[in-house]
Amino acid sequence: MKLFDTVALIEDMPTLKLYRGQVGTIVEVYEPTVFEVEFCDLKGQTYALETLPASQLMLLRHELFEERKSA
């Protein structure tokens, strides 16, 4: 995952009022597996900005993904 990638939560985080399936954008990369993710509504208003590990996120793809074949 990298800066400006679109991601979705893969688990509920009720203490943060965030739930599985909510979509956000990576706006900062702190470590290779730690990201600041901004969550916005359909009007573009930010409703959450959280630092999350990659293990709680799924990268969303908007184009065809070609599977890598091992050599």
C-alpha positions in Angstrom: 0.0 0.0 0.0 1.2 3.5 -0.8 0.2 7.1 -0.5 -3.3 7.9 -2.0 -4.3 4.3 -2.3 -8.0 3.6 -1.6 -8.5 1.1 1.2 -11.3 -0.5 3.1 -11.5 -1.6 6.7 -11.6 -5.4 7.2 -12.8 -5.3 10.8 -15.1 -3.3 13.0 -13.6 -0.6 15.2 -16.6 0.5 17.3 -14.5 2.6 19.7 -13.5 4.8 16.7 -17.0 4.5 15.2 -15.5 2.8 12.1 -16.8 -0.4 10.7 -15.8 -3.1 8.3 -16.3 -2.0 4.7 -15.8 1.7 5.2 -13.6 3.2 2.5 -10.7 5.6 3.1 -7.6 7.0 1.4 -4.1 6.7 2.6 -2.8 10.2 3.3 0.4 9.5 5.1 2.8 6.5 5.3 4.6 6.3 8.7 6.2 2.9 8.2 5.9 0.2 5.5 2.9 -1.2 7.3 1.4 1.8 9.2 -0.8 4.4 7.5 -2.8 7.5 8.2 -6.2 6.9 6.6 -8.7 9.6 5.9 -12.4 8.6 5.8 -14.8 11.1 4.0 -18.5 11.1 3.3 -19.9 11.5 -0.2 -19.7 15.3 0.1 -16.0 15.1 0.8 -16.2 16.0 4.5 -13.7 14.1 6.6 -15.4 12.2 9.4 -12.3 10.2 10.7 -8.6 10.4 10.4 -6.9 7.4 12.0 -3.5 5.8 12.1 -4.0 2.1 11.2 -1.8 -1.0 10.5 -2.0 -2.7 7.1 -3.5 -5.7 8.9 -6.7 -3.8 9.3 -6.9 -2.7 5.7 -7.7 -4.1 2.3 -6.4 -2.4 -0.8 -9.2 -1.6 -3.3 -8.4 -1.9 -7.0 -10.1 0.1 -9.8 -8.5 -1.8 -12.7 -7.7 -5.3 -13.8 -5.3 -7.1 -11.6 -3.0 -9.5 -13.3 -1.9 -12.4 -11.1 1.8 -12.8 -10.8 3.1 -16.2 -11.7 6.0 -17.7 -9.9 9.1 -18.5 -11.9 
